[in-house]
């Protein structure tokens, strides 16, 4: 299955149109959150992205809530929003968790505490593809000298052993990769990343 994955478009409609064009070569698209900017501009982005030629799984970022994302995607038959839920496509189980984790400094942000995230991640299936807006602590989460990722997500990786974790959120770490045990971790960014699922040789 050929997969196109991205995060953090932040109302960039031109890049959204590029991704729609790229999606013609994809079997599945994965969106890791922050389509909007501070809860603004979500619907025009969805109007562009719903032209994807294949199914799309989305998690909310911290710039839009899960309710806002579900409402904006209503009527888009190929889209499924995952926030504390799992789904199976092509024999692969996906689990999604959106929002900023841990809580960000911004009052407008859609955030979860580490404990809230831990509770939700109890439902994450072992060996899945984990779709999260926020990165795990200490991995693809560096901004300057600080590591801003989530301890709860790191703990879930260590416990559930997903074979792949995709995230965004920390712009300074876009395009970075890491690994925990056998789990590959990638911070995507908006440019569009091609993946083969399941990985060749698996």
Phi and psi in degrees as a GROMACS rama.xvg file:
@    title "Ramachandran Plot"
@    xaxis  label "Phi"
@    yaxis  label "Psi"
@TYPE xy
-90.1274  123.439  UNK-2
-120.894  133.784  UNK-3
-107.561  122.698  UNK-4
-127.722  145.655  UNK-5
-159.232  167.933  UNK-6
-146.719  166.236  UNK-7
58.5844  51.5725  UNK-8
-71.95  -30.9095  UNK-9
47.4595  54.3173  UNK-10
68.6786  17.1906  UNK-11
-80.8266  91.8491  UNK-12
-69.402  -32.6036  UNK-13
-63.4066  -44.8222  UNK-14
-67.4037  -35.3336  UNK-15
-58.9531  -42.0534  UNK-16
-66.025  -36.2798  UNK-17
-61.9862  -41.4904  UNK-18
-66.0882  -37.1516  UNK-19
-60.2786  -42.6131  UNK-20
-63.5111  -43.8839  UNK-21
-63.0869  -32.0063  UNK-22
-64.0855  -15.3701  UNK-23
-63.0615  -19.2117  UNK-24
-100.673  5.71737  UNK-25
-107.711  152.862  UNK-26
-94.619  -21.4282  UNK-27
-155.94  142.926  UNK-28
-117.239  138.803  UNK-29
-120.936  125.901  UNK-30
-115.04  121.113  UNK-31
-101.011  29.4062  UNK-32
97.4537  170.028  UNK-33
61.0276  55.1965  UNK-34
-74.8122  -32.9751  UNK-35
-92.3594  175.772  UNK-36
-124.816  110.412  UNK-37
49.4732  49.6537  UNK-38
69.189  11.6631  UNK-39
-113.336  146.695  UNK-40
81.8861  13.1125  UNK-41
-70.5193  -47.0516  UNK-42
-61.7524  -44.6069  UNK-43
-59.9569  -32.9832  UNK-44
-66.8272  -44.0037  UNK-45
-64.0032  -36.8467  UNK-46
-60.3414  -32.3515  UNK-47
-77.3048  -48.7038  UNK-48
-69.1355  -22.5568  UNK-49
-70.0253  -2.07685  UNK-50
-83.5122  -0.382794  UNK-51
-51.0435  140.054  UNK-52
-87.6985  6.22462  UNK-53
-145.756  172.511  UNK-54
-60.1557  152.694  UNK-55
-135.369  128.839  UNK-56
-104.266  133.083  UNK-57
-128.512  142.275  UNK-58
-116.923  148.144  UNK-59
-70.9567  149.507  UNK-60
-91.0025  -155.655  UNK-61
-96.9917  -3.6214  UNK-62
-94.4629  -5.33925  UNK-63
-145.421  145.759  UNK-64
-83.1753  166.84  UNK-65
-64.94  -36.3794  UNK-66
-63.968  -43.2713  UNK-67
-61.7925  -41.1936  UNK-68
-68.7927  -42.407  UNK-69
-62.4998  -41.5652  UNK-70
-65.2009  -43.3107  UNK-71
-65.198  -30.3672  UNK-72
-88.0022  -3.09311  UNK-73
-59.5637  130.529  UNK-74
92.0561  -10.7842  UNK-75
-90.473  96.7777  UNK-76
-67.3571  -24.1026  UNK-77
-88.9986  -1.82578  UNK-78
-100.933  146.291  UNK-79
-139.502  124.219  UNK-80
-90.4851  128.573  UNK-81
-115.626  116.927  UNK-82
-145.652  93.5752  UNK-83
84.0331  16.7524  UNK-84
-131.185  162.702  UNK-85
-126.427  160.617  UNK-86
-149.891  163.484  UNK-87
-123.342  129.346  UNK-88
-135.188  129.508  UNK-89
58.7786  31.0589  UNK-90
79.0177  5.70607  UNK-91
-111.663  132.837  UNK-92
-90.4212  129.788  UNK-93
-115.736  137.936  UNK-94
-126.431  134.168  UNK-95
-118.356  143.85  UNK-96
-146.406  117.445  UNK-97
-101.481  -170.444  UNK-98
87.0121  166.822  UNK-99
-83.2305  124.371  UNK-100
-136.372  122.921  UNK-101
-71.9606  -177.301  UNK-102
-57.9319  132.069  UNK-103
-83.9995  170.699  UNK-104
-76.334  -3.89437  UNK-105
-99.2404  128.622  UNK-106
-66.6536  -25.3459  UNK-107
-82.2252  -11.8903  UNK-108
-74.8288  141.821  UNK-109
-83.7202  104.329  UNK-110
-126.088  160.617  UNK-111
-128.129  146.138  UNK-112
-74.3341  164.088  UNK-113
-59.204  -40.1001  UNK-114
-67.9637  -38.0989  UNK-115
-61.4913  -42.485  UNK-116
-64.9641  -41.7101  UNK-117
-57.5833  -42.5186  UNK-118
-63.7159  -44.3971  UNK-119
-66.5725  -39.6978  UNK-120
-71.6281  -10.5025  UNK-121
-59.5428  -26.8684  UNK-122
-87.3208  -0.804109  UNK-123
-69.9182  124.016  UNK-124
-68.8993  144.095  UNK-125
-64.4851  143.048  UNK-126
72.2393  17.971  UNK-127
-87.761  -176.452  UNK-128
-96.2647  119.604  UNK-129
-96.5575  118.558  UNK-130
-105.07  111.87  UNK-131
-133.479  142.418  UNK-132
-70.2076  -43.0469  UNK-133
-91.8948  142.945  UNK-134
-79.8148  164.266  UNK-135
-74.3494  153.137  UNK-136
-58.9324  127.935  UNK-137
84.8752  3.61435  UNK-138
-136.56  124.346  UNK-139
43.6508  38.4195  UNK-140
-129.637  16.4284  UNK-141
-87.3234  130.572  UNK-142
-129.092  107.964  UNK-143
65.4764  -126.378  UNK-144
-98.1145  2.49935  UNK-145
-100.521  145.027  UNK-146
-103.81  117.742  UNK-147
-108.908  10.2544  UNK-148
-78.175  -177.905  UNK-149
-100.163  128.227  UNK-150
-67.1599  -37.1526  UNK-151
-62.8931  -41.0391  UNK-152
-67.4343  -41.085  UNK-153
-60.4541  -44.4544  UNK-154
-61.3935  -40.0737  UNK-155
-64.7311  -38.8292  UNK-156
-61.9232  -45.1688  UNK-157
-65.7443  -30.658  UNK-158
-89.2339  -40.1982  UNK-159
-98.7033  -15.4611  UNK-160
50.7953  53.0728  UNK-161
-60.2516  147.157  UNK-162
-81.4143  -14.6626  UNK-163
-152.046  137.069  UNK-164
-123.144  125.282  UNK-165
-116.101  137.256  UNK-166
-150.624  -175.54  UNK-167
-152.426  -127.455  UNK-168
76.3528  -56.1301  UNK-169
-90.9206  100.894  UNK-170
-61.8645  -34.417  UNK-171
-67.45  -14.1173  UNK-172
-109.3  12.5281  UNK-173
-55.2095  136.888  UNK-174
83.3083  -4.44087  UNK-175
-83.2679  152.342  UNK-176
-129.058  153.965  UNK-177
-152.146  -176.96  UNK-178
-152.297  139.468  UNK-179
-125.216  111.606  UNK-180
60.5849  -123.705  UNK-181
-95.7229  2.31768  UNK-182
-85.5599  121.985  UNK-183
-84.4003  138.608  UNK-184
-127.091  131.147  UNK-185
-135.974  128.663  UNK-186
-93.8594  117.68  UNK-187
-83.6047  -58.4388  UNK-188
79.1904  177.965  UNK-189
-86.1113  -7.13308  UNK-190
-74.3195  -22.879  UNK-191
100.412  119.025  UNK-192
-118.242  132.13  UNK-193
-92.5749  134.092  UNK-194
-131.79  151.553  UNK-195
-112.058  119.412  UNK-196
-123.62  132.256  UNK-197
-67.06  158.196  UNK-198
-58.8666  146.306  UNK-199
-61.1348  135.317  UNK-200
90.5688  -2.71323  UNK-201
